[in-house]
């Protein structure tokens, strides 16, 4: 174990990988974060699977509409553009950075 604790190293560059593995042995690790919210697990960062599980929506447009609806209900005014929150694919991360079932559970401080 490193004196500063475990570290995660990742690269897609084969040349870098070949070089660094000359000096140390690495274990395979896949970071798959989840949030436990009221006993339910939600994948992070948010993606369409998360939105489907939370709200039953299927399309990015439905997710954006739900986000907008909850933003209005919660009185959140800091989102300059909802288009930045529309998930285009599973790798997109919306502006909202907490795993609520409702934006009322988020803080906007």
N, C-alpha and C positions, 0 to 999 in steps of 0.2 A: 504494500500500500504506500502510495506517495505521502510524504510528510504533511502535505496540505490537503489530503483527502482524495477521494476518487475524482477522476476527470473524464470527460467525454471528448473524444477526438473523432472528427468526421471529415472526410474528404471524398470527392469524386475523381480526384486526380491520381491516376495510377502511378505516375512518377513520384509524387509525394508519398503515397502509401508505401511503395517499394523502398523508398529512402528511410522513412521513419520506422518501419518494421525491422530494419537492420539493428536498431538499438533497443527495442523493447517488444515484448509479446503483448498483443491486444486481444481482449475478449469481445465477441460480437455483442452489440447492444442496440436495441431499437427503442427509441423514446416514443412512448404511446401514452401521453397524458390524458387523464380523465378527471372529471369533477364529480364529487358525490354531493348531490343537492337533494335534500329531503329523502335520502335513501335510494335515489335513482342515480345511475351513472350516465354521464354525458361526455362525449368525446370532445377534446380540445386540440387545437383551436376549433372554434365553431365551424361547421360545414353543413351541407344540406342534410346529412344524416342526423346531425344534432337537431336542426330545425324540424325535421320530420318527426323525430321522437318527442320533442317538446310540444309542437303545435299541430302535427299531422299535415303539414304543408308538403307539397310535392315539387313545385317549381321555385326558382329564384325570385320570380315576381311575387308569388304568394308569401314567401319569407319576407321580402322587402315590405309588403303591405302590412304584415303582422308587426314587424319592427316599427314601422311608421305609426300604426294604430296605438301600440303600447307607448311609444315615445310621446305622442300627443296626450294620452291618458295620464302619463306620469309627469307631464309638464316639463319634459326635458327639451331644452332649446339649443344645446351646444352643438348638435350635429349640423354642420354646414351643408353637407350634401349626402342625401340618402343613397345616391348612386355608388358611393364608396362602400356602403354596407351590403350591397347586393352580391351574394355569393355567386360567382361565375362557375366555380368547380369546387371539388372537395378541398383544395389547397387554399382557397380564399379565406381571409379572416375579416369578419365584419368589424365595424367600429366599436361595437359593444364588447366590453372586456370582462364580463362576469357571466356565470352560468345560470341566469334566473329563468324561471318559468314565466316571469312577468318583469318588465322593466321597473315596476314599482319597487322591486327588491334591490335595484342598483342604487348606488350613491352617485350623485353627480357633482361632488365637491371638487 
